[in-house]
Amino acid sequence: MIEPNPPIYFIRHGETDWNLEGRIQGQIDIPLNDTGHQQAVAISRGLKSFLGKTKVDLFVASPLTRTRQTMGHLSREFDLPESKIEIEPAMLELAFGIWEGHYFKDLKTSQHYPKDLTERFRWRPPEGESYEEGLERVRQWIGRLDGPTVIVAHGAIGRCLIGLVSSLKPADMVKMPIPQGHFCRLQDGRIDWFDSAAHLVNNPAGGGI
């Protein structure tokens, strides 16, 4: 386990049209829809209220448009200078290879998709990468963090991040809900989810790719 002490605050990007349609985005660059922008504004305000006067050393976003747009709302709410925002390739969503653009329901019913959750952790789609590989990608990067950090990333890579710092078993990691419109505080191995009003939510709805 890597203990993020000081804490990490993880946010999944806001909704996109492909999220709404149930399509696998992976590393395809899809922008936020109107709901996604509203979610990003609400979570920015909620996180700022939650943090109060707590100092955050670094704000990190995946390079894709949907995460950068979400970070843009955080940037405006927190009045951030550019020096506080880092665009980090290690936070890119897992590559789902030939399945990107397809519907998640079709992947789930495919004979190629493992039913066993531990096998799903190791499964690599053609031209893509596995959760196991994503976990290692996060592991190699996260050790450089030395202060409170806000990370805006994606569903699958969020599972890798949360699984790594909380020592989740692979089967628990890949089935973990990663909701939009919420933020997650990771500290001392704990996973605490909060809604956009900064209320603690023990079992947030979410999931999928």
C-alpha positions as a LaTeX table, in Angstrom:
\begin{tabular}{lrrr}
\hline
Residue & $x$ (\AA) & $y$ (\AA) & $z$ (\AA) \\
\hline
Met1 & 0.00 & 0.00 & 0.00 \\
Ile2 & 1.11 & 3.56 & $-0.72$ \\
Glu3 & $-0.27$ & 5.85 & 1.97 \\
Pro4 & $-1.07$ & 9.31 & 0.55 \\
Asn5 & $-0.25$ & 11.39 & 3.58 \\
Pro6 & $-0.98$ & 14.31 & 3.01 \\
Pro7 & $-4.18$ & 13.34 & 1.18 \\
Ile8 & $-5.05$ & 12.90 & $-2.46$ \\
Tyr9 & $-8.43$ & 14.15 & $-3.67$ \\
Phe10 & $-9.55$ & 12.24 & $-6.76$ \\
Ile11 & $-12.27$ & 13.49 & $-9.15$ \\
Arg12 & $-13.59$ & 11.68 & $-12.19$ \\
His13 & $-14.26$ & 13.99 & $-15.14$ \\
Gly14 & $-17.83$ & 15.12 & $-15.73$ \\
Glu15 & $-20.29$ & 13.34 & $-18.00$ \\
Thr16 & $-19.79$ & 13.09 & $-21.76$ \\
Asp17 & $-22.27$ & 12.06 & $-24.43$ \\
Trp18 & $-20.42$ & 8.76 & $-24.70$ \\
Asn19 & $-20.85$ & 8.15 & $-20.96$ \\
Leu20 & $-24.55$ & 8.78 & $-21.44$ \\
Glu21 & $-24.68$ & 6.35 & $-24.36$ \\
Gly22 & $-22.66$ & 3.68 & $-22.56$ \\
Arg23 & $-19.79$ & 3.77 & $-25.07$ \\
Ile24 & $-16.19$ & 2.97 & $-24.19$ \\
Gln25 & $-14.08$ & 6.10 & $-24.45$ \\
Gly26 & $-10.65$ & 4.90 & $-23.39$ \\
Gln27 & $-8.16$ & 7.35 & $-24.83$ \\
Ile28 & $-10.52$ & 8.78 & $-27.48$ \\
Asp29 & $-10.81$ & 12.51 & $-26.84$ \\
Ile30 & $-14.49$ & 13.19 & $-26.06$ \\
Pro31 & $-15.55$ & 16.55 & $-24.52$ \\
Leu32 & $-17.93$ & 17.12 & $-21.62$ \\
Asn33 & $-21.61$ & 17.57 & $-22.36$ \\
Asp34 & $-23.80$ & 20.17 & $-20.62$ \\
Thr35 & $-24.43$ & 17.87 & $-17.66$ \\
Gly36 & $-20.70$ & 17.21 & $-17.38$ \\
His37 & $-19.95$ & 20.94 & $-17.18$ \\
Gln38 & $-22.64$ & 21.35 & $-14.50$ \\
Gln39 & $-21.17$ & 18.44 & $-12.54$ \\
Ala40 & $-17.68$ & 19.96 & $-12.78$ \\
Val41 & $-18.90$ & 23.34 & $-11.54$ \\
Ala42 & $-20.76$ & 21.74 & $-8.61$ \\
Ile43 & $-17.85$ & 19.52 & $-7.57$ \\
Ser44 & $-15.44$ & 22.45 & $-7.81$ \\
Arg45 & $-17.57$ & 24.45 & $-5.41$ \\
Gly46 & $-18.10$ & 21.46 & $-3.13$ \\
Leu47 & $-14.41$ & 20.61 & $-2.92$ \\
Lys48 & $-13.46$ & 24.23 & $-2.26$ \\
Ser49 & $-15.99$ & 24.39 & 0.57 \\
Phe50 & $-14.75$ & 21.07 & 1.97 \\
Leu51 & $-11.09$ & 22.10 & 1.91 \\
Gly52 & $-11.66$ & 25.52 & 3.44 \\
Lys53 & $-8.24$ & 26.94 & 4.22 \\
Thr54 & $-6.44$ & 23.64 & 3.61 \\
Lys55 & $-3.52$ & 24.24 & 1.27 \\
Val56 & $-3.31$ & 22.12 & $-1.89$ \\
Asp57 & 0.16 & 21.83 & $-3.40$ \\
Leu58 & $-0.71$ & 20.50 & $-6.83$ \\
Phe59 & $-3.67$ & 20.05 & $-9.18$ \\
Val60 & $-3.16$ & 17.26 & $-11.74$ \\
Ala61 & $-5.22$ & 16.35 & $-14.81$ \\
Ser62 & $-5.08$ & 13.77 & $-17.54$ \\
Pro63 & $-4.28$ & 15.32 & $-20.95$ \\
Leu64 & $-7.68$ & 14.46 & $-22.49$ \\
Thr65 & $-10.24$ & 17.19 & $-23.16$ \\
Arg66 & $-12.87$ & 15.91 & $-20.72$ \\
Thr67 & $-10.43$ & 16.01 & $-17.79$ \\
Arg68 & $-8.89$ & 19.32 & $-18.81$ \\
Gln69 & $-12.37$ & 20.88 & $-19.07$ \\
Thr70 & $-13.22$ & 19.56 & $-15.60$ \\
Met71 & $-9.93$ & 20.96 & $-14.28$ \\
Gly72 & $-10.78$ & 24.26 & $-15.97$ \\
His73 & $-13.78$ & 24.66 & $-13.69$ \\
Leu74 & $-11.64$ & 23.79 & $-10.66$ \\
Ser75 & $-9.04$ & 26.29 & $-11.82$ \\
Arg76 & $-11.58$ & 29.09 & $-11.99$ \\
Glu77 & $-13.15$ & 28.20 & $-8.62$ \\
Phe78 & $-9.77$ & 28.00 & $-6.86$ \\
Asp79 & $-8.27$ & 30.92 & $-8.84$ \\
Leu80 & $-5.26$ & 28.78 & $-9.72$ \\
Pro81 & $-2.08$ & 30.02 & $-11.38$ \\
Glu82 & $-0.84$ & 27.84 & $-14.24$ \\
Ser83 & 2.13 & 26.77 & $-12.12$ \\
Lys84 & $-0.24$ & 24.85 & $-9.83$ \\
Ile85 & $-1.75$ & 22.75 & $-12.64$ \\
Glu86 & 0.08 & 19.77 & $-14.10$ \\
Ile87 & $-1.08$ & 17.87 & $-17.18$ \\
Glu88 & 0.11 & 14.35 & $-16.54$ \\
Pro89 & 0.23 & 11.56 & $-19.18$ \\
Ala90 & 0.35 & 8.93 & $-16.42$ \\
Met91 & $-3.27$ & 9.83 & $-15.62$ \\
Leu92 & $-4.52$ & 9.02 & $-19.14$ \\
Glu93 & $-7.43$ & 6.58 & $-19.16$ \\
Leu94 & $-6.62$ & 2.95 & $-19.83$ \\
Ala95 & $-6.40$ & 2.21 & $-23.53$ \\
Phe96 & $-9.21$ & $-0.16$ & $-24.54$ \\
Gly97 & $-7.76$ & $-0.73$ & $-27.99$ \\
Ile98 & $-10.17$ & $-2.07$ & $-30.58$ \\
Trp99 & $-13.07$ & $-1.74$ & $-28.14$ \\
Glu100 & $-12.89$ & 2.04 & $-27.94$ \\
Gly101 & $-16.05$ & 3.53 & $-29.45$ \\
His102 & $-18.04$ & 0.32 & $-28.90$ \\
Tyr103 & $-20.82$ & $-0.06$ & $-26.36$ \\
Phe104 & $-19.85$ & $-1.37$ & $-22.94$ \\
Lys105 & $-22.84$ & $-3.72$ & $-22.96$ \\
Asp106 & $-21.42$ & $-5.40$ & $-26.09$ \\
Leu107 & $-18.04$ & $-5.83$ & $-24.41$ \\
Lys108 & $-19.64$ & $-7.34$ & $-21.31$ \\
Thr109 & $-21.50$ & $-9.95$ & $-23.37$ \\
Ser110 & $-18.48$ & $-10.71$ & $-25.57$ \\
Gln111 & $-16.82$ & $-14.10$ & $-25.26$ \\
His112 & $-13.50$ & $-12.26$ & $-25.03$ \\
Tyr113 & $-14.34$ & $-10.41$ & $-21.81$ \\
Pro114 & $-13.48$ & $-12.39$ & $-18.66$ \\
Lys115 & $-16.33$ & $-13.06$ & $-16.27$ \\
Asp116 & $-13.91$ & $-13.68$ & $-13.40$ \\
Leu117 & $-12.96$ & $-10.33$ & $-11.85$ \\
Thr118 & $-9.37$ & $-11.28$ & $-11.09$ \\
Glu119 & $-8.89$ & $-12.38$ & $-14.69$ \\
Arg120 & $-10.46$ & $-9.12$ & $-15.82$ \\
Phe121 & $-7.71$ & $-7.29$ & $-13.89$ \\
Arg122 & $-5.12$ & $-9.00$ & $-16.11$ \\
Trp123 & $-7.12$ & $-8.93$ & $-19.37$ \\
Arg124 & $-5.62$ & $-6.80$ & $-22.12$ \\
Pro125 & $-7.91$ & $-5.89$ & $-25.02$ \\
Pro126 & $-6.22$ & $-6.08$ & $-28.44$ \\
Glu127 & $-4.16$ & $-2.90$ & $-28.96$ \\
Gly128 & $-5.05$ & $-1.80$ & $-25.41$ \\
Glu129 & $-3.76$ & $-2.23$ & $-21.87$ \\
Ser130 & $-4.87$ & $-4.10$ & $-18.78$ \\
Tyr131 & $-5.77$ & $-2.84$ & $-15.33$ \\
Glu132 & $-2.57$ & $-4.52$ & $-14.16$ \\
Glu133 & $-0.56$ & $-2.37$ & $-16.57$ \\
Gly134 & $-2.49$ & 0.76 & $-15.58$ \\
Leu135 & $-1.76$ & 0.06 & $-11.91$ \\
Glu136 & 1.94 & $-0.11$ & $-12.65$ \\
Arg137 & 1.76 & 3.12 & $-14.65$ \\
Val138 & 0.22 & 4.87 & $-11.62$ \\
Arg139 & 2.69 & 3.24 & $-9.23$ \\
Gln140 & 5.67 & 4.60 & $-11.13$ \\
Trp141 & 4.27 & 8.13 & $-11.01$ \\
Ile142 & 2.59 & 8.53 & $-7.64$ \\
Gly143 & 5.72 & 8.32 & $-5.52$ \\
Arg144 & 6.68 & 11.85 & $-6.50$ \\
Leu145 & 3.71 & 13.42 & $-4.69$ \\
Asp146 & 4.72 & 15.03 & $-1.41$ \\
Gly147 & 1.81 & 17.28 & $-0.53$ \\
Pro148 & $-2.00$ & 17.52 & $-0.74$ \\
Thr149 & $-2.95$ & 16.90 & $-4.38$ \\
Val150 & $-6.15$ & 17.10 & $-6.44$ \\
Ile151 & $-6.26$ & 14.67 & $-9.37$ \\
Val152 & $-8.82$ & 14.78 & $-12.19$ \\
Ala153 & $-8.77$ & 11.58 & $-14.21$ \\
His154 & $-10.97$ & 8.73 & $-15.47$ \\
Gly155 & $-13.00$ & 5.75 & $-14.32$ \\
Ala156 & $-10.60$ & 2.89 & $-14.98$ \\
Ile157 & $-7.42$ & 4.78 & $-14.11$ \\
Gly158 & $-9.23$ & 6.02 & $-10.97$ \\
Arg159 & $-9.73$ & 2.39 & $-9.94$ \\
Cys160 & $-6.00$ & 1.83 & $-10.41$ \\
Leu161 & $-5.14$ & 4.88 & $-8.30$ \\
Ile162 & $-7.58$ & 4.06 & $-5.51$ \\
Gly163 & $-6.71$ & 0.36 & $-5.60$ \\
Leu164 & $-3.01$ & 1.14 & $-5.30$ \\
Val165 & $-3.17$ & 3.52 & $-2.35$ \\
Ser166 & $-5.77$ & 1.41 & $-0.52$ \\
Ser167 & $-4.38$ & $-2.08$ & $-1.16$ \\
Leu168 & $-7.60$ & $-3.37$ & $-2.71$ \\
Lys169 & $-7.63$ & $-6.90$ & $-4.10$ \\
Pro170 & $-7.75$ & $-6.94$ & $-7.92$ \\
Ala171 & $-11.31$ & $-8.31$ & $-7.96$ \\
Asp172 & $-12.52$ & $-5.53$ & $-5.65$ \\
Met173 & $-10.67$ & $-2.88$ & $-7.62$ \\
Val174 & $-12.16$ & $-3.64$ & $-11.04$ \\
Lys175 & $-15.75$ & $-3.67$ & $-9.78$ \\
Met176 & $-15.44$ & $-0.49$ & $-7.69$ \\
Pro177 & $-17.95$ & 2.27 & $-8.60$ \\
Ile178 & $-16.27$ & 5.49 & $-9.77$ \\
Pro179 & $-19.09$ & 8.06 & $-9.85$ \\
Gln180 & $-19.15$ & 11.40 & $-11.60$ \\
Gly181 & $-20.13$ & 14.49 & $-9.62$ \\
His182 & $-18.28$ & 13.22 & $-6.52$ \\
Phe183 & $-14.80$ & 13.45 & $-5.08$ \\
Cys184 & $-12.78$ & 10.85 & $-3.21$ \\
Arg185 & $-10.34$ & 11.54 & $-0.38$ \\
Leu186 & $-7.49$ & 9.03 & $-0.12$ \\
Gln187 & $-5.50$ & 9.15 & 3.09 \\
Asp188 & $-3.81$ & 6.55 & 5.28 \\
Gly189 & $-5.33$ & 3.76 & 3.23 \\
Arg190 & $-8.90$ & 5.02 & 3.65 \\
Ile191 & $-11.34$ & 5.62 & 0.79 \\
Asp192 & $-13.93$ & 8.31 & 1.56 \\
Trp193 & $-16.38$ & 9.49 & $-1.10$ \\
Phe194 & $-18.19$ & 12.84 & $-0.91$ \\
Asp195 & $-20.95$ & 14.25 & $-3.10$ \\
Ser196 & $-20.87$ & 17.71 & $-4.68$ \\
Ala197 & $-22.27$ & 19.20 & $-1.46$ \\
Ala198 & $-19.29$ & 17.67 & 0.40 \\
His199 & $-21.49$ & 15.15 & 2.24 \\
Leu200 & $-19.87$ & 11.80 & 3.03 \\
Val201 & $-21.34$ & 9.05 & 0.81 \\
Asn202 & $-20.44$ & 5.50 & 1.84 \\
Asn203 & $-21.69$ & 3.69 & $-1.26$ \\
Pro204 & $-21.74$ & 6.05 & $-4.26$ \\
Ala205 & $-23.46$ & 4.88 & $-7.43$ \\
Gly206 & $-21.30$ & 4.48 & $-10.49$ \\
Gly207 & $-19.21$ & 1.94 & $-12.32$ \\
Gly208 & $-18.64$ & 0.63 & $-15.79$ \\
Ile209 & $-15.70$ & 1.64 & $-17.96$ \\
\hline
\end{tabular}
